[in-house]
């Protein structure tokens, strides 16, 4: 019996795919080789195995392998590559891009073990682990990972794409803290990659997402954080101009111990804003400060005075409650996720954002969010990786199915020309991976791609080379 994912989703209304023409004998050999389950189109459990968080797209591969071991992953890669098929991986489905029907897909949700070495301050996670597991396990030992805003996002995909979270300005990206990567490369071999064993591949994996193999486990450093002064400040949408301007000027003098963002929300599509009428625009400022409660109160004084507070949840909290800061949605839904990196957010950019997404703009995006970068997010890490660091803010949008890219187009004049890889989801973003890197970094990634995946087996999702070799 196939295991179901943690969340059920709305069944797809599209017709079921035709049965794959894969050789029956080859499939039979694969079934005998793996410990997990193998699904073909039309098999019981095929559709449920492909459930994911973002309902904007639906995978319909020729074959699905529900992996339970690293050897299952290797067998699936050898099977797909041997038949000239693309091979991809599906964990939680938050960052789904355009699927390819002529493919083998490995689902990793059964591989979800998490272990923490409190002395070395290292976590080891399997391919399907989610952040809430790591946060809880690390907190038991007085430690914290460099997780993101949602506790349900998969650890591996988030980290390989960079990993921008509430501790970012103080500790950098999640990718900066990776110490060891266990993966299966395009030749079906198990590899353990470190800075010492293969510096170039280790560099590419941390920022290059899933272009070089399927990661079966990650090891990364944890930080000694047990609590935060954190939460959210909610204001009415009519006061968006004043709140955004206050936040814009306030960020200029912040210590690196404070990471923040501000979002224009239109609930209830994605967020419930306390004490705010459903369907109306609200402004939500998100705060994560590792300093004392007293210092946090003083730092937030200008923001609290910026408008009419509808809700104020900023308080001392255990790090295990970090998900309460952003209050990201927990039920599956369809959305496009798009973004650009801004070199600055000046008065002109503020005016453009208000015209595109503020009161009276006609914007229907459930969320438009600015995240403040700088600090450790702008400095090169001790062990270099492929994550870009040339912006001051990210501007991201969650849009309804079929919605155009209006907000980001209006702010293009302030863009660095780059995007952030983890904030790209939906069929129209699947070929945007190259736009996340400067020319020199992209050329270096492509050299690593040709070395480790010359046939471009891993060409699904956010692929550097979306076409077959």
NORMO-V708756 format. One record per backbone hydrogen bond with DSSP energy under -0.5 kcal/mol. CO is the residue of the C=O (numbers start at 1). NH is the residue of the N-H. E is the energy in kcal/mol with one decimal. If there is no record, write none. Layout:
BEGIN
co = (CO & CO)
nh = (NH & NH)
e = (E & E)
END
This chain:
BEGIN
co = (23 & 24 & 25 & 26 & 27 & 28 & 29 & 30 & 37 & 39 & 40 & 43 & 45 & 46 & 47 & 48 & 53 & 53 & 54 & 63 & 64 & 64 & 65 & 65 & 66 & 69 & 70 & 71 & 72 & 73 & 74 & 75 & 76 & 77 & 78 & 79 & 80 & 80 & 81 & 86 & 88 & 90 & 92 & 93 & 93 & 96 & 98 & 101 & 102 & 103 & 103 & 104 & 105 & 105 & 106 & 107 & 108 & 110 & 111 & 113 & 115 & 116 & 117 & 117 & 121 & 122 & 123 & 124 & 125 & 126 & 129 & 130 & 130 & 131 & 132 & 133 & 134 & 135 & 136 & 138 & 138 & 139 & 144 & 145 & 150 & 151 & 153 & 154 & 155 & 156 & 157 & 159 & 160 & 160 & 161 & 162 & 163 & 163 & 165 & 167 & 167 & 168 & 169 & 173 & 174 & 175 & 177 & 180 & 181 & 181 & 182 & 182 & 183 & 183 & 184 & 185 & 189 & 191 & 191 & 193 & 194 & 198 & 199 & 200 & 201 & 202 & 203 & 204 & 205 & 206 & 206 & 208 & 213 & 214 & 216 & 217 & 218 & 219 & 219 & 220 & 223 & 223 & 226 & 228 & 228 & 229 & 230 & 231 & 232 & 233 & 234 & 234 & 235 & 236 & 237 & 239 & 240 & 241 & 242 & 243 & 244 & 245 & 246 & 247 & 249 & 250 & 251 & 255 & 257 & 257 & 259 & 260 & 261 & 262 & 263 & 263 & 264 & 265 & 266 & 267 & 271 & 272 & 273 & 277 & 280 & 281 & 282 & 283 & 283 & 284 & 285 & 286 & 287 & 288 & 289 & 292 & 293 & 294 & 295 & 296 & 297 & 298 & 300 & 301 & 303 & 307 & 308 & 311 & 315 & 317 & 318 & 319 & 321 & 322 & 323 & 333 & 336 & 337 & 338 & 340 & 341 & 342 & 342 & 346 & 347 & 348 & 349 & 350 & 351 & 352 & 353 & 353 & 354 & 358 & 366 & 367 & 368 & 369 & 370 & 371 & 374 & 375 & 382 & 392 & 393 & 394 & 394 & 395 & 396 & 397 & 397 & 398 & 398 & 399 & 400 & 404 & 405 & 406 & 407 & 409 & 411 & 412 & 414 & 414 & 418 & 419 & 420 & 421 & 425 & 426 & 427 & 429 & 430 & 432 & 433 & 434 & 435 & 438 & 439 & 440 & 441 & 442 & 443 & 444 & 445 & 446 & 447 & 448 & 449 & 452 & 453 & 455 & 457 & 457 & 461)
nh = (27 & 28 & 29 & 30 & 31 & 32 & 33 & 34 & 66 & 64 & 43 & 46 & 49 & 50 & 50 & 51 & 55 & 333 & 57 & 105 & 39 & 66 & 67 & 107 & 37 & 73 & 74 & 75 & 76 & 77 & 78 & 79 & 80 & 81 & 82 & 83 & 83 & 85 & 84 & 104 & 106 & 108 & 53 & 54 & 96 & 426 & 461 & 103 & 86 & 62 & 63 & 88 & 65 & 107 & 90 & 67 & 111 & 112 & 128 & 126 & 124 & 118 & 121 & 122 & 222 & 117 & 220 & 115 & 218 & 129 & 155 & 133 & 134 & 135 & 136 & 137 & 138 & 139 & 140 & 141 & 143 & 142 & 223 & 147 & 153 & 132 & 131 & 158 & 159 & 160 & 161 & 162 & 207 & 209 & 422 & 175 & 165 & 174 & 168 & 170 & 171 & 172 & 376 & 176 & 177 & 178 & 221 & 219 & 183 & 193 & 216 & 217 & 185 & 191 & 214 & 188 & 185 & 183 & 193 & 181 & 198 & 202 & 203 & 204 & 205 & 206 & 386 & 208 & 207 & 386 & 387 & 211 & 215 & 184 & 127 & 182 & 125 & 179 & 180 & 123 & 144 & 225 & 319 & 230 & 317 & 289 & 315 & 287 & 313 & 285 & 310 & 311 & 283 & 239 & 240 & 243 & 244 & 245 & 246 & 247 & 248 & 249 & 250 & 251 & 252 & 253 & 254 & 258 & 259 & 290 & 288 & 372 & 286 & 370 & 265 & 284 & 368 & 282 & 269 & 279 & 273 & 274 & 276 & 280 & 267 & 237 & 265 & 235 & 285 & 263 & 233 & 261 & 231 & 259 & 229 & 296 & 297 & 298 & 299 & 300 & 301 & 301 & 304 & 305 & 306 & 309 & 236 & 234 & 230 & 228 & 321 & 322 & 324 & 325 & 327 & 55 & 399 & 425 & 397 & 395 & 416 & 392 & 393 & 350 & 351 & 352 & 353 & 354 & 355 & 356 & 357 & 358 & 358 & 361 & 266 & 398 & 264 & 396 & 262 & 394 & 377 & 378 & 384 & 373 & 342 & 371 & 396 & 340 & 369 & 338 & 399 & 366 & 367 & 336 & 403 & 406 & 409 & 410 & 411 & 412 & 414 & 415 & 343 & 344 & 341 & 421 & 423 & 424 & 337 & 429 & 430 & 432 & 463 & 435 & 436 & 437 & 419 & 442 & 443 & 444 & 445 & 446 & 447 & 448 & 449 & 450 & 451 & 452 & 453 & 186 & 456 & 469 & 87 & 459 & 463)
e = (-2.1 & -2.5 & -1.9 & -1.9 & -2.7 & -1.9 & -1.3 & -2.0 & -3.2 & -2.5 & -2.6 & -1.9 & -2.1 & -0.8 & -1.0 & -1.4 & -0.7 & -1.6 & -0.7 & -2.6 & -2.8 & -0.6 & -1.5 & -2.3 & -0.8 & -1.4 & -2.1 & -2.5 & -2.2 & -2.3 & -2.5 & -2.3 & -2.6 & -2.8 & -2.0 & -1.0 & -0.7 & -2.8 & -1.2 & -2.7 & -2.6 & -1.7 & -2.1 & -2.0 & -0.7 & -3.4 & -0.6 & -1.7 & -1.1 & -1.6 & -1.3 & -2.5 & -2.6 & -0.6 & -2.8 & -1.5 & -1.7 & -1.3 & -3.7 & -2.4 & -2.9 & -0.8 & -1.5 & -1.7 & -2.5 & -3.2 & -2.1 & -2.3 & -2.4 & -1.6 & -2.6 & -1.0 & -1.2 & -2.9 & -1.9 & -2.2 & -3.0 & -2.3 & -1.3 & -1.5 & -2.2 & -1.8 & -3.0 & -1.2 & -0.7 & -2.5 & -2.0 & -1.4 & -2.3 & -2.8 & -1.5 & -1.5 & -1.6 & -1.8 & -0.5 & -2.9 & -0.6 & -2.0 & -2.0 & -0.7 & -2.6 & -3.0 & -2.7 & -1.0 & -1.7 & -1.0 & -2.8 & -2.3 & -0.6 & -3.2 & -2.6 & -1.7 & -0.5 & -3.2 & -2.2 & -2.5 & -2.0 & -2.6 & -0.5 & -2.3 & -2.1 & -2.5 & -2.0 & -2.2 & -2.7 & -1.2 & -1.2 & -1.6 & -1.6 & -1.7 & -0.5 & -1.1 & -0.6 & -2.3 & -1.5 & -2.8 & -2.5 & -2.8 & -1.6 & -2.8 & -2.2 & -2.2 & -2.5 & -0.8 & -3.0 & -1.5 & -2.4 & -2.8 & -2.8 & -2.9 & -3.3 & -1.1 & -2.7 & -1.8 & -2.0 & -2.4 & -2.9 & -2.0 & -2.2 & -2.7 & -2.6 & -2.1 & -2.2 & -2.1 & -0.8 & -1.2 & -1.2 & -1.7 & -0.5 & -2.0 & -1.7 & -2.1 & -3.1 & -2.8 & -0.7 & -2.7 & -1.6 & -2.5 & -0.9 & -1.7 & -0.6 & -0.6 & -1.6 & -1.4 & -0.7 & -2.1 & -2.9 & -2.6 & -0.5 & -2.5 & -2.3 & -1.6 & -1.9 & -2.7 & -3.0 & -2.3 & -2.6 & -1.7 & -2.6 & -2.2 & -0.5 & -0.9 & -2.6 & -1.2 & -1.8 & -0.8 & -0.7 & -2.7 & -2.3 & -2.6 & -2.2 & -2.0 & -2.2 & -1.7 & -1.8 & -1.8 & -2.6 & -2.5 & -2.5 & -2.8 & -2.7 & -2.9 & -1.7 & -2.4 & -2.3 & -2.2 & -2.5 & -2.5 & -2.1 & -1.7 & -2.9 & -0.5 & -1.9 & -1.9 & -2.1 & -2.7 & -3.0 & -2.7 & -2.3 & -1.8 & -1.8 & -1.7 & -0.6 & -2.7 & -3.0 & -2.3 & -0.5 & -2.0 & -2.9 & -2.0 & -0.5 & -0.5 & -1.4 & -2.4 & -2.3 & -1.0 & -1.5 & -1.9 & -1.1 & -1.2 & -1.9 & -1.6 & -2.4 & -0.6 & -2.2 & -0.5 & -1.5 & -0.9 & -2.5 & -2.0 & -0.8 & -1.8 & -0.6 & -1.2 & -1.9 & -1.2 & -1.0 & -2.8 & -2.4 & -1.9 & -2.5 & -2.5 & -1.7 & -1.9 & -2.4 & -2.4 & -1.5 & -2.4 & -2.8 & -0.7 & -2.0 & -1.1 & -2.4 & -1.5 & -1.8)
END
